[in-house]
Amino acid sequence: MTWVKLDDAILDHPKVARLSPIGLAQHVAGIVWASRNLTDGIIPDRVVNRLLDWDGIAVAAGVPVDEAQEMVTAFRVNGWRSVNIELLPGGLWHDQDTAAACPSDRCHESPAPKPDELLIHDFLVYQRSREEVLAERAGKHEAKVRGGKLRAATATRVGGRFSRSDQVSPADHQQTTSPVPVPVPVPEPLKSKARNAAPNGAAVDNRPDHDQTYLAEKLAESWDQELGLPALQKLNNAYGRPAVSDALRSLHGFPPEEAVRSVYAYVASILEQGRDDAAVS
């Protein structure tokens, strides 16, 4: 997970002060989306109308169901309208032509937008680059691996659990000779139900979202393997949508070190490892 930085004086900036509420919401949502997906400020055209939950806005506004679709359609039109008459002319976002002509050096540190892409102006002035985030993740992963190997090398099984050998008392060693009760396994349907139920008992929406499909497409490009909607749905049902999204983001930009027969199985193994780590902790 990454974090975005917003200047606490952003609302006083002349470019931002001229924005409509929808324009401001689009701008902030674009920054969040680009940071989360490590695009260095690039936003594909097809994502623009997905940045804000227009259906949710209609529901929150108390619009009757029979009128909601018309309102949502108008919102989506206004979403692009805010880009075309506010964000682009105001210099907060760039298309291919205005990005090439931008005098800011930091803008040119981001990838040049393609004809069907937009770029957030000076994105890398305030937000971390894809390279920085991936380097930090790689460092944390390496530290995890080293820590796991160290614990495994210095651990002794005591009473059905692993303990550090330098912390084991003689009484603990005697305990290992006693039979260890076998825990009663939790039926799989119950575990599945627990993963896919909200605290109030309502069903959780585990359908693949737009971010997941975008990350799966990028994964297919770098790994040369497809992770389609049925596979995403299966992973979401088994591990929950937030965990699957985190796993996909952790693989974004990391091609496999060796041939992988099934990208689905590879992602599932990461999620299983995460579940095991959570159980141990």
N, C-alpha and C positions, 0 to 999 in steps of 0.2 A: 504494500500500500504506500502511496506517495501522498504528500501534502502540498497544497498550493499556498502561495503567499500573496496577500492583497495589502497594498498600502492603506493604512487607516485614513489617509486623506484622498482615497480614490474618488469619493463622491464630489470632491471639490475640483478635480481635474477638469479643465474646460471641455475636453473631448467627451468625458463621461457625463458632465453636468447637462449636456445637450440631449442625452439619450432619453427615450421614452421608457416607461417601466419594462415593456417587453424587450426593448433594445438592451437595457442594462442586464436583465435576466439572461438573455441570449449570450451576452458578452461573458458574464461570469460562468455560465454553464459551459461555454466553449473552452474557457481556461481550464476548468475542472476536467472536462472530457479529454483534452489534449494531454494534460498532466497524467491522468490515470492510464491512458493508453500509450504514453511515451512517444508521442509523435513530434515533439519539439515545436509545437504550435500549429501543426497542420491539422485541418479539419476537412474531411471529404464532404462534397456537396450533399451526398445522400444521408449524411449524419445530421445536417443542420436542423431538420424538422423533428429529429429525435432527441435533441438536447433538452427540451422541456416536455413535461408530461401534460400535453394539451387536454387529454381526456380527464386527467385528475383535476385540472383547473376548472373544467366545466362542472365536474361533480361538486367540487368545493364551493363553486359559486351558486349551487342549488338550482342548476338549470334542469328543467324536466327532461326525461329521457328522450322524448320525441323531438326535442329541440337541440339536444346536446350535440348530435352529429353535425348539424349546421354550424353550431358555434365552434366546434373543434376544427372544422374545415376552414372557417374564417381565421381562427388562431394560427393555423399552419400557414395560411397565406400571409398573415401579418408577421410570422416568424421570418420568412424570406424577405418580406417587405422591410423589416428592421435591418436586415443585412444589406439590402440594396440601397436604402435611402438614409441609413444611419451609420452602420458599422464600417462599410466600405468608403463612402464619401468622407466620413469623419476621421479616417486614417487609423481606426482601431483594428480593423482587419484588412487584409490585402487579397486581391486575386493575383493571377499570374503576372499581369502587366504592372500593377502598382507595386508588387513586391520587388520586381526587377528594378523599378525606378526609385525605391525607398532609399533615402540618404543615410539611414541608420546602419552602422556596421553590424550591430547585434542582430538585426533582422536577417542579414545575409549569412549569419551563422546557422540559422535554421535551414532545413531543406527548402529548395525552391518549390512553390506549389505548382502542381500540374493544372491543366485546363479545368479539371473537375474537382479542384481542391481550393481551399482558402487558407490563409496564414494569419495568425494573431500577431499583431505588431509588437516587436520587442519582447516576445515571449520569454526568451532566455535571459533577459535582464533581471527578471524576478523569479523565474521558475528554474528548477534543476533540469539539466539536459538528460536525454535518454542514456547517454554514455555514463554520466555521473551516477544515475540511479542503478544501472546494471552493474557498475563496478562495486557499488555499495552492497548490492544483493549478493554478488559473487563472493565478496569478502565475508559477509555473514554466513553464507553457505559453507565456505571453507572452514570458518571457525567452528561451525556446528559439526562438520565432519571430524575435525581434529578433536573436538571435545568428546564426541561419541566414541572415537577410537580409544581415547585415553580412559574413559569410563569403562569400556569393555575390557581393556587390558588390565585394569586394577580392580575389577569387581569379583566378588565371591558370592555364590548363591547361599543365602541364609534364610531359612524358614519360608522358602518359596519366593523370595525376593532377592534382587541383586543389591549387595551393599559393597561399599569401598572396603578393600582388604585391610587398609590401615585403620578402619573404624570398627572392625569385628572383634567382639569380646569372646573369651573362652566359652561363656554360656551360650553365645550365639552359635558357635561351632557345634556345640552339643545338640543344639536344636535342629541342626540339619539332618541328624540321624533319625529324627522322629518323622513318621509319615505326615505328609502334607495333605490336608483335605483338598479334594478336587472341587473347584467352584462349580456351582450349578450353572450351565450355560443359559444365556438369555435367548429365548426363541427369536429367530431372525425376523419374523413378522412384527414382534414388539419393538425391536431395534429400528426397523424401517419406519414404523409408525411414529416413534419418538423423533426421528430425524425430520419427518415431513408433517409435523403438526405444530401449530402455533400454540403459545401458552394458553390461549383461551379455547383451545380445541378446534379452531377453524383450520381448514386445509391450507397449506402453504402453496403459493403459485411457483412451481418449479420449472415452468416453461423456459426454454432458452431465451435470453434477452438479446437486445441489439449488440451490447458490448461483447457478449459471448460469441455471437456469430462473427463479429468483426475480428476478434482474436483468433477464432478457429480458422478464418480465411487467411490471416497472416501466418498462422502456424502451418497451414497447408502449403503456402508459398515457400517457406524456408525448409520444411521437412519433406516436401514432395509427397505428402499423404493427406487425405481428406478426413476431417472430423466433422461429419454431417450432423444435421439436426437430430436424427434418431439417437445417435451416440451421445450428443450433448444432453438430450432428455434423459437417457438412461443414467448418465453420470449425476445429473441433478437429482434424480429420484433416489439414488443411492447415497449421495454425500451432501446434498443441499446445494442450492445455486451459489450462495456466497463462497463456499469452499472451492467449488469448481472454478468460479471466476478467478479467485486468487491463484489457483494452480495454473490456469491458462496464462495469467499475467506473468507468473514467475518464469514461464517458458518462452515468453515473448522476446525474441532476439537471441535466444540460445539454441542454435541448431544442435541436434544430437551428436555426441562424440562418436557414436558408432551406429551401424544400421539398426533401426527399430522396426520390427515386423508390424506392430500395431500401435499407432499413436494413442488409440483409446486405452489399451492396456498400460501404456507408459504413464498416461495421465492418472489412471486409476491407481497405479502403484504409488505415485506421489501422494495421492489422497489417503491411501491406506497407511502410508508411513506417517503422515500428519495425524491421522486418527490414533495410531499406536503411540506417537510421541505425547499426544494430549492425554491418553490413558495413563501413561507412566508418570507424567507430571501431576 
